[in-house]
Amino acid sequence: MLDVTLLAAAHEELAPLLAPPVVISLVFGVFFLFLGYVVWSYRDVANRSPRKAKTQEHKAGPIDEYGHPESH
């Protein structure tokens, strides 16, 4: 009985894949790069916000040697 179980386990077929593993990895790699591009394209959105522009108005003036805004 044990031999039949081992024989059945050895003959078990694996589920067929939709495409070869190399193609699947390339598709997911391209998708990952696309998502990276989407994230990269939003890298400066916060700096264009009017609310953030108000908080950084002091940085528009001259800066002293220590990196602080100069007093007028």
C-alpha positions in Angstrom: 0.0 0.0 0.0 2.8 2.4 0.8 4.4 1.8 -2.6 1.2 2.8 -4.4 1.0 6.0 -2.5 4.6 6.9 -3.4 4.0 6.0 -7.0 0.9 8.2 -7.1 2.8 11.1 -5.5 5.6 10.7 -8.0 3.2 10.8 -11.0 1.3 13.9 -9.7 1.1 16.5 -12.5 1.8 20.1 -11.7 -0.7 22.8 -12.8 0.4 24.2 -16.1 1.5 27.9 -16.2 0.0 30.5 -18.4 3.5 31.4 -19.7 7.1 30.4 -19.1 8.6 31.7 -15.8 10.9 34.0 -17.7 8.0 35.8 -19.4 6.0 36.0 -16.1 9.0 37.6 -14.4 9.5 40.1 -17.3 5.8 41.1 -17.1 6.1 41.7 -13.4 9.4 43.5 -13.8 7.9 45.9 -16.4 4.9 46.4 -14.1 7.2 47.2 -11.2 9.1 49.7 -13.3 5.9 51.3 -14.3 4.8 51.7 -10.7 8.2 53.2 -9.9 7.7 55.7 -12.7 4.3 56.7 -11.3 5.8 57.3 -7.8 8.8 59.2 -9.3 6.5 61.5 -11.2 4.8 62.7 -8.0 8.1 63.5 -6.3 7.6 67.3 -6.3 3.9 67.6 -5.8 4.1 68.7 -2.2 6.3 71.6 -3.1 3.8 73.0 -5.5 1.1 73.1 -2.8 0.0 76.6 -1.9 -0.2 75.7 1.8 3.4 74.5 1.8 4.5 77.6 -0.2 3.2 79.8 2.7 5.3 77.9 5.2 8.5 78.3 3.1 8.2 82.0 2.2 11.0 82.8 4.6 13.4 80.7 2.5 12.9 83.1 -0.5 15.1 85.8 0.9 18.9 85.9 1.3 20.5 83.3 3.5 23.5 83.9 5.9 26.6 81.7 6.1 24.9 79.4 8.6 21.9 78.7 6.4 19.5 80.9 8.3 17.4 83.7 6.6 19.1 87.1 7.0 17.3 89.7 9.1 16.1 92.9 7.4 
